[in-house]
Every structure is written in C-alpha cells, then in structure tokens.
Amino acid sequence: MLSCLITATTVHAGDSIESGGDILAYFLPATAAGLTLAFKDFKGTVQFARSTGFALGATIILKYTTNKTRPNGERYSFPSGHSAVSFASAEFIRKRYGWEYGVPAYAVAAFVAYSRVEARQHYTHDVVAGAAIGIASSYLFTKPYKGWGLQPEATSKYYGMRLTRSW
C-alpha cells in the first residue's frame, strides 16, 4: 500500500518581505565594501570596517545587557542588528561617496528595518535604535572620499559648521 503524507504550510506575504530584508541586510554592507574596492579606496575600507565594527559591538552589548523579548517571544530584541548594520552601511555610502549613492542605500536600509518589524522579529523602537547606532557609527568614523564636506561641529565654547575639502 502506497501512502502519502501531505502537510499544508501557510505562506504569508510577510515571509517574502522577511526573506527580502534578510538578503538586503547582507547585500548593503557588501555593496559598501564593493564600492571601496571599485574606487580603490583603502582608507574607505578601513573606515567602513571601523564603523560597522562599532555598530555591531554596540548592538551586541546592548542586546545582552537589556535582554528584551522580541514580538515573537524570542530573546535579544533590542536593538536590531540588521538595522544597525544596514544603516551603518547606508550612512557610510552617503558620507563617503555622496547622496547619489546614499539615497538608494538609505531606501534599502529602510526596507530592511521595515522587514524586521513586519516579520515580528523586532518592535519599531528596536529598529529605530539600531538605525541610530548605525548612522552614528558611520557618521563618526567616515570622512568624505573627494570633494567638499559640510558637517556640524560643537564644543563647549562654540557651535558651527565645518567645511572640508578632500582630494
């Protein structure tokens, strides 16, 4: 007698969103690293490694010290590591190579963050915190590749803007 076991699985639209977000979470840092190779930009490679290393380190420390529960009941929700690395990559690309590269990178990072909430892996505040960590880390460790740069500067004695030029 031949018997078959048939199991029904439910596929949700969110499954493809989650998978897409997971893929793009790896694609974005690979793109940032690839840009440093395409531009033969060794300094950029070092800056990208520092910024993503800082973002990952801060995220891991916060995950284990806060130990917040995810919406799906698992552990280590806060902050989102996917968002931290994606936004670190997007801000690195924007600050190092300009807005023409940065706008699409930020769009991809935003989708990654959305996918984490949609998949019930994180709460909104988890992905916002991850994004803030990622942006701050690349903002701190990245300098513009070439051209003019404008960034805020503040000390205890003054507030202002710094105009820089890279060749």
Helices and strands as residue ranges (DSSP letters): H 13-38, H 42-66, H 81-97, H 99-118, H 124-141, E 147-154, E 159-166
